[in-house]
C-alpha cells in the first residue's frame, strides 16, 4: 500500500496536481504547465515527499499523453479513474463548487480509498500504432459517409431519378458523376459512349451502369434552376468521395502491414471470421496483452459481452449490458461472429442452437461473440492457432 497519493486533473494546457497522505491531508497542490520541463519538476517534487507514491489521472490519452509517458518512463505506478466517476464522487464531498484543485483532490482521495483500480500498463509500439491507424480509418469512413450523404442531397435537387437509381456506396456510380450529372448531358452522350467512358476508367459493370443512367435521363427532360452550379458541386463532392476511398485504401494497407508484425497476428487470423481489420481493432483495444485482463470473463466484460446484474429488492436475475465497455471491440467481435457463420461449422452450429432456444438473430450473434471471446483468449494465452477439430492422438 503506498504512503502518498498524487491525483492529477488533466487539462489541455495545464494540469492540477494534489498530493495527499494516508490521513487525506494535502501535502502539495500545484497547477503545472503541460510541458516536459514543468512535468519533470512536478515528478521530482512529489518523489521528494515520498518515493512510495501512487499516481491517479482522469484521462489516459490526448492531453495526458506526455504526463503518462513521463511517469511510465520513471517507473511510477499509475491508475486511471474515469471522468464520470470523478464527477459522481465529487457530489459526496463538502461544497458544491467545482475547481481543478478540488477535482484533483477527489482523484487522489478515490485512489487512496479504492482497491479495485487497475494499474495503467505501457502498450507496445505495434498496439499504439494500430490504435492510431484504426482511429484514423474510423474517421475517414465517417467522413466518407457524410460526403456521400451530401452528394445525394445535392444530386436530388437537380436529378432525382439518377439519385434514386444509383448506389453511391460503390465506386462505379461515383465515377459516373464525375463526368455526367445532368439529364441533358447523359442524353447527348448516349448509353454507348458513356459505357466506353466508364470502361476506359476500369469501372465494373459499365454497360449496366450506362443503361441505368440513360433510363434515368429519359425520365426527366426538365432542367431545374441552378442546375449548372449544382452539377459542378456534384463533381466536387464525387471527387471528394473518391479521394477518401484512396486514403482509406492506403490506411488499410498500413494497418495490414503493421498488424502482421504483431506476435499474436497469426494466432488471431487463424480464428474464422477474424480478418486483418478486426484483428487490428482487437490489438488496438486490448494491447494484445491478455495478462491485463486475467480471465476471459473480464475480457468479455471489457467488450460489453458479459451481462451485469441489475438486482434490487425482490427483483433478481435481471441481467443487462454494462454501461462501460469498449464499443469498438464489441463491434469487431460482433462482425467477426457474423462473418464466421459462412466459414466455420462450429460457429454456425452454435448460432443455430441459440436460435432454436428462442433467441433472435442479434441475441444469437452476441452469444456467439461471447463464446468466441473465450476461444480467442485461450488461443492467445497458449499461443496456439485455432483448430476446427481436436487432434486425434495415436493409441499407445
N, C-alpha and C positions, 0 to 999 in steps of 0.2 A: 504494500500500500504506500503510495507516495506521501511525502510530507507537506508539499505545497502543490497548488493547482493554479494554472495560468489560463484564464479564459480570454479569448480574443474575438471581439466583434468585428467582423470583416467589412471593409468598405472599399470603394473603388480607388480613392486617393489616399485615405488614411484608415488605419485600424485603431481600435482602442483595446488595450490590454489591462486586465485586472488580475492580480495575484493574491490568493488567499491561503491561509494555513488551515490546520485541522479544525480550529475553532470558528472558521468562517471570517476571521479578521483580515482586513485588507492590508497587504504588505506593500503593494505597488499599484498605482493607477496612472496610466500614461496613454496619451494619444500619439501615435507614431506614423510617420510617413511610409507609404507603401514603396519603399526603395531598399536596395540591398544594404547600404551602409547603416541606415536607421534601424532596419530589422536585425542586423547583426549586433548592433549596440544593445537592442532590447533583449536579445537572447543572452548576451553576456551579463546584463544586469540581473536578469531573472535567475540565471545559474549562480550568480554571486550570492543570492539569497539562500539558495539550497540547490544542490545538484540533483536531488531526488524530486523531480517535478513532472507533472502530467499536464500536457497542453491540450486545450479543447478549442475547437473552432466551429463556427456555424455555417461555414461554406468550405467546400473542398475542391473548388475549381475556380476559374475566372480570376477575380482579384486576389484570391487566396493562394494562387499557384506559387508565387515567389516565396511566401512565408512557409508554405507546406514543403517546398523543395529545400529551403534552408534548414528547416527543422529535421527533415529526414536525413539531410547531409550531415547534420551534427549528431545523428543517432538519438534524437529525442522522441519519446513515446507521445502519441497524439491520438485523440479521439474526435469524432465528428458528431455534433448534435444538430439536428435539422432546425432550420429557422422557425418552422411551425411549432416544434417542441419548445423552443425558447420563448416564443410568443405566448403559448399557453401557460408555461411555467411562470412567466412574469406576473400573471394575474394573482398568483399566490403570495407575492412579495408585497411589502408595505408600500403604499403610494401608487397613484395612477399615472405618474409622469413616466415618460419614456425618453431615455438618453442613451448614448453609446456606452457610457460608463456603467449604467445600470444593466444594460444587456450583457456587457462583458462580465459583470459580477454574477449574473444569473447563469451564464455559460459555465463559469468556473465553479459555482456552487452546485450546479447539476452534475458536473463531472466528479465533484467531491462526494456527493451522496449516492450516485448511481453506480451499480456494479455490472450492468448489462451492456455497457458500451464497448463495442469492438474497436481495436486499435486500427488506425489507418495504415495500410501496407503500401510500400512503394511498388507501383506497377512496372512490369518490364517494358523495355523500349518498344517492342513489337505491339504490345497491347495498347500502349499510349498512342502509337502511330495509327493503329486500326481505329481507335476511338475518334481520332481527328478525321480520318478519311470517311468513316461511316457517318459521322455527323455532317460532314460536308456533302456527302451523297444525299442524305435526307433533305438537306436544304435545297439542293439542286432539283430533286424530284418534286418538292413542294413548289418551287419556283416554276417548274415546267407545267404543273397542273394549273397554277394561276395564269400563266401565259396562254395556255390552251383555252381557258375559260374566257379570257379577254378576246382571244381570236374568234371564238364562237360568237360572242356578243357583237363584235364588230361586223362579222360576216352576216349575221342575222339581220342587220339594219339595211343591207343592200341586196342580199341574195338568199332569202330564207330557204328556198328549195335545195340549194347546194349545201347549206349548213346542215339541213336535215338529212341529206344523203351521205355525207362524208363522216368517217370515223377519224377524227383528228388526233387520236392517240397513236395512230400508225404513221409511219414515215411518208408513205406514198401520197396520201391526201394533203399533207402539209407541204410537200414538194410541189404538188399541183398548184397550190395557192400562191407560191412564189412567182408563177408565170401567168396564171389565169385566175381572175377574181370576179369578173362581171359576166352576165349572160351574153351580152353582145360580143365580147371578146371570144368567148367559147364558141358561139355560133359561127363567127367569121373564120376561126381556125378549123373547126370540124373535128369529129372524133378521130379520124385517121391521122391528122397532123399532131393532135395532142398525144395520141398513143406513141408516135415516133419521138416526140419531145420527151416523154416520160421514159421511154426505153433508153434513150441516149444518156439519161441520168440514172440508169440502173434501178428503176422502180419496178418492184414485183407486181404482177397483175396489172400491167399498164393498159391492156386492152379493156378489161372490165372497168377500170377506173375512168378511162376516157369515155366509155359509153355512159357511165353514171353521170359524169359531168355534162355530156351532151344532152341527155334526157332532162337534167335539171334546167339547162339553159332553154330548152324548148318549152318548159313550163312557166317561164317568166319572160315577157317581152317588154316590160316597163322599166325604164331607167329612173331610179329614185333620186331625189335631190341629194347632193353631196356625195354622189357615187364615186367621182374621181378621187377625192381626198380619202374617202373611206377605203377604196381599193389600195391606195398607197399605204395606209395604215395596216391593212391586212398583210401586205407584203412584208412590212417591218416585223409584225408580230410572228408571221410564219418563219422568217429567218431567225428570229429570236428563239423560237422553239427548236429549230434545227441546231442552233449554236449550243443550246442547253443539252440536246441529245449527244452532241460530240463531247462536251465536257463530262457528262455522266459516263460515257464510254471510257474516257481517259481515267476517271476516278475508279471505275470498275477494274481496269487493268492494274492500277496501283494497289487496290485492295487485294486482288488475287495474288499479285507478286509478293506483297508483304505478308499476307496470311499464310502462304506456303512456307515461309521461313520460320513459322512458329513450331515448336517441338510437338505440339498436340494436333497439328493440322491433319496429318494422315489419319489419326485416330478419329477425329471429328468427321472427316469426309467419308469414313467408312460406314457411318450410320446412315441408312437410307433416308433420303429427304433433306439431309444437311448438306447443302451446296456451299460454294465458296462465300457467297454473300451472307447467308445465315450463319455460317461458321465464323466469319469475321465479326458479326454483331455479337455472337456468343463470347468470343475472346475479348472484345472491347468492353462488354458489360461486366464480365467476371474477372478479367485479368488473366484467365487461364489457370488460376491457382485455386484448386479445389480445397486446399487446406484452410483457406479463409472462411469456408462455409462449414466445414466439419462433417456435414452429412448431406445426403441427397434431399432430405426434408427441408433443410434450411435453404438450399439452392432453389427448391421449388417455391418456397415462400418468397424468396427474393424475386422470382419470376412471376409471382402472382398466381401460381398454380396450386398452392396449398391453402384450402379454405381456413378461415379463422373463426373460432366460435364467438357467437354474439348471444350469450345466455344472460338472463336476468329474471330473478324470482322463479316463477313456475315455468318459465319458458326455458327449455333445454334442447340441446341438439340442433340449435339454429346456427348453421354454417353459412358464411358469406365470403366473398373475395376480399382479401385485405385491402386497405386503403393505400398503403405504401408499398409499392413494388416497382420494378423496372419495366416500363411499358415496352421499350424496345426489345428486351429479352423475351417478354411474353409474346410479342408479335412474331419474333423469329421462331420460337418453339411452336407456335400455333401453325405458322405457314409450313414449317418443316413437317409437322404431323400431317397436314393436308397433302403435302407432296408425297409423303411416304405411302399413302394409300395406293399409289399407282405402281410402286415397285417393291413393296415389302409385304409378303403374305402374312407375317405375324402382326403387323400393324393393321392390315385390313381385317384380319380375324378378330382382333381386339376391338376395333371400331364397330364391326357388325354385332359383336356380343353386347356392347353397350347400347346399341340401337335396339336390340332385342329386349333389353331390360327396360325399355321405355324412354330412354334419353333422346333428346333431339339431336340434330346434326351438330350444332355448336357445342352442346354439352359433351357429346361423344368425342369430339375432336379435342376438347380441353382435357378430358380424362386420358386420351391417348398421349397428349403432350406431357401430362404429368407422369405417365409411365415411362415415357422416353427420357425424361429428366433423370430418373433413377438409372436407366441404362447408360446414358451418356456420362453421368457422374462416375459410375463404376468403371467404365471404359477408360476414362482419363486417370482415375486413381490407379488402375492396374497397368496402364499403358498398353492395353490390348485393343485391337481392332474388332469391329462388330462381326459376328458370325451368325448366319441365319439359323443354323442348327448346331447343337453342341457336338464337338468332335467325338468320334467313336473310338474308344480305347480298345486296344487288342487284348484278348484274354491271355492271362499269364500261363 
